Amino acid sequence: MGELATLFGPRRVAVVGATDRDGSVGRAITENLLADFEGDVVAVNPTKDEVLGLESHDSVGAVPDVDVAVVVVPPPIVLDAIREAAEAGIRDVVVITAGFGESGSEGARRERELRELATEHDLNVVGPNSLGIMNTGVGLNATFGPENARDGSISFMSQSGAFVTAVVDWANDRNLGFHNVVSLGNKAVLDESDFVREWGEDPDTDVILGYLEDVVDGRAFVESAREVSGETPIVVVKSGRTEAGASAAASHTGAIAGSEEAYEAALDQAGVLRVDTVQDLFDFGSILAGQPLPERDGVAIVTNAGGPGVMTTDAVGDSDLSLASFTDDTVERFQDALPDEANVYNPVDIIGDAPVERFEDALDIALADPNVGAAVVLACPTATLSYEALADSVVDLQAEYDTPVAATLMGGSSARDANERLSQAGIPTYFDPARAVRSLDALREYRAIGDREYTEPETFDVDREAAREILESAARRDTNRLGVEAMDLLDAYGIPTPDGEIVDARSDAVDAAERIAPDGEVVMKIVSPDILHKSDIGGVAVGVPPEEVGDTYEDLVTRARNYQPDATILGVQVQEMVDLDSGVETIAGMNRDPQFGPLVLFGLGGIFVEVLEDTTLRLAPVSEPSAREMLSEIDAAPLLRGARGRDPVDEGSVVETLQRLSQLVTDFPAIVELDINPLVATPDGAQAVDVRLTIDQEQL
Amino acid sequence: MGELATLFGPRRVAVVGATDRDGSVGRAITENLLADFEGDVVAVNPTKDEVLGLESHDSVGAVPDVDVAVVVVPPPIVLDAIREAAEAGIRDVVVITAGFGESGSEGARRERELRELATEHDLNVVGPNSLGIMNTGVGLNATFGPENARDGSISFMSQSGAFVTAVVDWANDRNLGFHNVVSLGNKAVLDESDFVREWGEDPDTDVILGYLEDVVDGRAFVESAREVSGETPIVVVKSGRTEAGASAAASHTGAIAGSEEAYEAALDQAGVLRVDTVQDLFDFGSILAGQPLPERDGVAIVTNAGGPGVMTTDAVGDSDLSLASFTDDTVERFQDALPDEANVYNPVDIIGDAPVERFEDALDIALADPNVGAAVVLACPTATLSYEALADSVVDLQAEYDTPVAATLMGGSSARDANERLSQAGIPTYFDPARAVRSLDALREYRAIGDREYTEPETFDVDREAAREILESAARRDTNRLGVEAMDLLDAYGIPTPDGEIVDARSDAVDAAERIAPDGEVVMKIVSPDILHKSDIGGVAVGVPPEEVGDTYEDLVTRARNYQPDATILGVQVQEMVDLDSGVETIAGMNRDPQFGPLVLFGLGGIFVEVLEDTTLRLAPVSEPSAREMLSEIDAAPLLRGARGRDPVDEGSVVETLQRLSQLVTDFPAIVELDINPLVATPDGAQAVDVRLTIDQEQL
C-alpha cells in the first residue's frame, strides 16, 4: 500500500459531528461505521454525552490514536475541526460537509483555505462534499449511503456521490464486489491521480474503475495512470464527452475542462480503457476482475443453437477479436466427440439435443486448441440440458485451462441459478451474446495496453537559442501571429524547409531567385503579419520564371497594399519550388489544451483536414513509435503508403518532423498554436512549405 | 387480419403425430395446446386410441372442421400427412418435423415436393423444421417449447427455433409479452414477407420483431415491409452481417445470401429499423410497443443527481435527439417550484434531497414545455425518495401528457418494485441511462420512417431500342465486357456524355477532332474489349492538339498491338476535353445482387472510392429524392456543395444521371455490372467521361 494506507486501513476512526438525530448524515455515517468496521469508532460532538452508544468527545484532539477524522460538522466550523485534527497528529481526513467550491464565492474561499491547511499540515483530505469512503477489506464504511458494498477486488472512485449509492445498491444485487470505494467530492486535495497511484500499489485491487467529469491535473493524471495501467487495468467513464454533456458538466462542477479531443488522446496515452456507458464500465470491470487475459485473439464459440451462434460470430466480427481457426487435430477430436450433424468448425454447433456432457466435451476440446485465446459458451434452453450442470462444467474447465470464458445462457428464470453460479466464479454472463463478446474484447484491449512498451521521447540536437531569438524578436515587434517569416524557427529545430529567403527589394528578389533556382522557377509569397490568408488576395505566385521575378515582386507588394493599406509588409519570400505532384500534402500542427498542454496533430492536408476531419492527436512530447502510429491511424493512411500506383512517401521523415515539432512546442510554452501546412511528404523526404503560429508574449 | 387469419386464429387444431411418449415433441406440442387454447385440440395418431385424454384419430381427414394441422410425424410420411390434410380442406399447416432442406439431397427433394404440394392446394405452410407458432390472443401455443409467451402487442418471428425458446423464457421474466410468435423454420412456403404483411393488417400487433439470417425473396420483402412499416414498426436483427458471421450463417442455413451492403440498403429502403444486437431488438421493441412517438426531438432530463445527469446528456449528444431548450416560461416555473441550488436548465437537477413531490412537479413542468418531445426520469436512491411513489407519478404523468418517457431508477433491489411498475405501464427502465436514451432515439427514428413520403421513381423518355441494339450487337460479337464503345448506351438513356466518336483510320481521327474541337485539344483513347486498363498501357492521350491527332492515332494503336498482339482493336475514341479542374470526379455505378437485384452506387471518384470507400447504395429503381439523398450522405458531400471556395456542382444533373442509370439497369437485366467513372460533375452539369460494363448474354 502507498501513502493512503492509513486512510483506507485505519485502526481508529473519529466521526467529527457524530449525532443520533434521525435522518442526519452524522447519524448515517456513525451507524455505517459501527456496522462492520474492524477498528474503533469514536464520536466527537461537544453537545452530546453519548451518540448511538458511544461516548461523545468534545474534540477530536481529546481521543488518542485517531487515524482518520470523518468531518460532518456545518461548513463554517469544518476548517476548525480539521485544524484540531491536524494538531492532534491526524493526517487523514474525509470531509463530508458540502458548501465549498460548489456553492458560491464564500464556499470557494473556504475551499482555498482548506487546501492551504492541508498543505501546511501535509494532510490527505478526501472531499469536501464527499459521500465518504469504503474499504471492504476492514469493513470500513465511512459513507452516509444506505448500503455497504460487498467484498471484491474492484476499487471504484466517482466524482458523483449519488452515483456511488446507485452503483453499490445495484452491484450488491449482482454479486459484484468492491475493495475500496471513494466519493471524490470537490477534490480539493486528493484527486483521481492520488487514488490511481494508491490502488496501483494495492495488492487487493485488481481493477480500478472511475466515473470522472474532469481531472484536476491533466499531466499528473496521465503520468500516474501510465505508471499503473500496465499492471492494473483502469476503466473510466469521462463524462461531458459531447458538446451538450460538456456544458452540463461545466454547470455541475464549475470546472474548466480540457477539450474532449485532449481527454481522448490523454486517456489513450495513459493506458486507460475509456468507456462511454455505465454498462461498459461494469461489464469491463467485472471481466477484468474475474478472468485472466487472453494469450491470443482467437475466440471459440461453443453452442447448442445455430442462430445465436451466427449472432455471436457477428459480434466477434465487430470486435478486434477473431474467430479461432481450429487445428486439424481439434477438428478431428470434434468429429469423434460430436454427432454427424454437428458443425465441427467455429462456431461449434453441438446441436439442440446436446446434454451437458457434450457441451463439456466440446468446450474441453476447444480450450485445448493452441489457436484459442478465449471462449464463449452459448446455450438456449432445451429439455436435454441442465443449465446448472453446464455452469458447473464451465466453471471447472475455465479454471483448468485458465483461459478467459464468457457465457450466454439464454433465458430468464431458467437461467438464473446457473448465471449466479457463473458470475460468482468470475465468469460474466449476459442474455445478449454481443455483450459477452464485447467484454472479452475488453480483455484483449487491456492485454494490448499491458504489452505496450513505453519509449522515452527522443531529444534532438537543436538550436534552441536561435528559436528563442526568433520568438523574442516577434515579441519586440509586438506581433502575436507569425507566418513564413518564422520558417527559420523550423530550421532551428531541424525541420526540413525548402530553400527560401525573405527580401524587401525588387533587385534582392531577382538575386535570391537566381541563387535558389538558377534558370528555374520559384514560388513567391507576400510576408505580412497582417495578411493571414495570402492566397485569397493573390499574395502567392507559383512557378515564377527568372524573367518575371522582378515584376512579380512589385505585383505582390501592390496587391497587399491595395488589399490593406495599413498592413505591415515585411517583404516577399522567394522559395524553392516543391514538387507537389510527386508528394502528398500533409499537415503537422499543435494546439495547447488548458488541461493537458501541447497536443501534436497530424493529418493529410486540404480536403482531408477541412472536409473529412481525418486527423489524429497526441500529447507532446511524442516518441518515435507514437509518431509512427499517428501516420498509420488516419483513414487516408494508404495514400502515404503509395496507394494508386504511386511510390510510398518517406514516412521516417514525417515521423521525425512530428517529433521535432513536439520538442519545439514543449520547449516554448509561448507557442500557443502552430500549423505546418502543407508539410509535403515525398518518397525523398518531408518539407515544411508554409507555417503559421500564434505566440503568447507573456510566456516568453 | 389477412390471409393467415385462420392459421393464427383457428377454432380446431389437429396434432398429426400426437403422442404421450415422454420427452417427445409430439407430446410437448399436444400438452402446450391443451394448456390454454380456447379452441379444440384433436389428436391424430393411427397407432393410439387415446393421447393425453384425447381420442386419437386415424387420420386428419377423419375429423371435421379442422383449421390447422400441426405435423410432427417422421420425415418420410410428412408429405402424405399434408396431402391428407389438404384433401380434407385444411389450408393451414405447421410442419414441425425436421429433415428437409437443411439435411442433404433427400431432404432437399422432400422440401421441393412440399413446396409443390402447397402450390397445388394453395396451402399456408409454416416450416418445415419449425418450433411452431403461438398466438396469445386465443391461448394458442402450437410449439414444443417449454414455456408459453405472455400476452402482449409484439409479434415476433425467428429463423432460429432455439432463439424463440430463449426469448420467451427471458421475456416472461421481464413482463414482456407477445401477440404472435413464429418459428420460421426452413421457410419452404411462408416466409418473412408473409408474416410482415399479415401482422401489418393485424390490429393486435403494434410492433413486428424479427431475427433473420436471410430473406427468401429480397424484392418481395422490401415491398411488403415498405407497405407495412409506415403503420407498424418493424425491427430486425439480420445476422451474418460480418464476413465471419456470413460464413457461419451460410453453413447454418445453406442459403445463398445477398451481400451485406445490399441488405443494408434494402432494409433501410423498406423502412425496417435494423439493429445489431439482441439487446437493441428487445429494447427498441419494448419502447415502440409501450410508448407513443415523440412529436419533436427535444429531450428533457429530470434528475436528483448531477453526475448521472451529465452521463445522460452525453447519451443524448450521441443520439440524433437533442437536449430540449426550455421556454422562459418553463424556466420561471422551475425557479418557482425548485430550491435555489437546483439547475433549472436542461438537465434539470432537482438536488439530492428531492422528495417525490419535487420530482413530480419538475416532470410535470418539463412535459408541459412545447419544446419537449420526450423525457428521461433519472434518479439515484436517497433517503428522501420513494422509488415506488416516483414510479406511480411517472406512470400518471406519462399518461396525462401522452409524451414518451424512459426511466433510469438507478439501483438494485431498491429499484426492483418501482421498475416493475414502470415496465408494466410500458415505460422502459434501465440501470444505464444510455440505454434509456437509445430507446427514445429508436422512437425518433421510427417517427422519421413514418414521415417518409414514398415517391414513385420517374420514368424518363429514352431510346430503349437503341440501347437493346448496342447490347445485342455486343452479344453478337460474343463480348461480355464493354468500354467506351458503349458510350452510346448512355446517350440512348439521356445520360450526358462529352462529344466523341470512335474511328478506325488515321484520317477519320483527324476529321473527327476537327469536328469536335476545331483548333482545340481532344482526348484520345484506344477502344478494345480486351484492354481493361487503358491508362496502364498508355492507351489514353489527354490534351492532344490538332496537329498531333494523326500521329497519336498511330501511336495508340501501336501501343495496344505491342501490349497485346491478339487484342481486338475496335478503333480509337476521339473525345471532347472535359475540364476536370472546375469539376468533381464522381462515380455512378451498378452491380446486381443475387438476392435484391440491381443496386445503384454513388461516390466521389479516385481516392474516395479506392482508399476511403466513401460510397452509398440504393436498390434500383431510384426515385429523385432518393438519388438526392445519395449525394448528401457520402462523407465527402461538402465537396459537391462547393467546399474550399469553389462553386457548387449542378447536383440536379448528377441526380438525374443516377435516375437514368437506374432505369437503364432495371430495363436490361443483361447488364450485370456497370461503372460510369468518372462522371464529372461541374457547376454546369454532369458528364459521363468513361464507362465500363459487363453483360450476361443469356439475359438478352
Interface residues (C-beta under 8 A of the other chain):
Chain A: G23 A28 S103 P146 S158 Q159 S160 G161 A162 F163 T165 A166 V167 D169 W170 A171 N172 D173 R174 Y211 E213 V237 S239 G240 R241 T242 E243 A244 G245 A248 A249 S251 H252 T253 D276 T277 V278 Q279 N304 A305 G306 G307 P308 G309 V310 M311 T313 D314 A315 V316 G317 D318 S322 L323 E341 N343 Y345 P347 D349 G352 C380 P381 T382 A383 M410 G411 G412 S413 S414 A415 R416 F431 D432 P433 A434 R435 G606 I607 E610 V611 L612 D635 A636 P638 L639 A643 R644
Chain B: G23 A28 S103 P146 S158 Q159 S160 G161 A162 F163 T165 A166 V167 D169 W170 A171 N172 D173 R174 Y211 E213 V237 S239 G240 R241 T242 E243 A244 G245 A248 A249 S251 H252 T253 D276 T277 V278 Q279 N304 A305 G306 G307 P308 G309 V310 M311 T313 D314 A315 V316 G317 D318 S322 L323 E341 N343 Y345 P347 D349 G352 C380 P381 T382 A383 M410 G411 G412 S413 S414 A415 R416 F431 D432 P433 A434 R435 G606 I607 E610 V611 L612 D635 A636 P638 L639 A643 R644
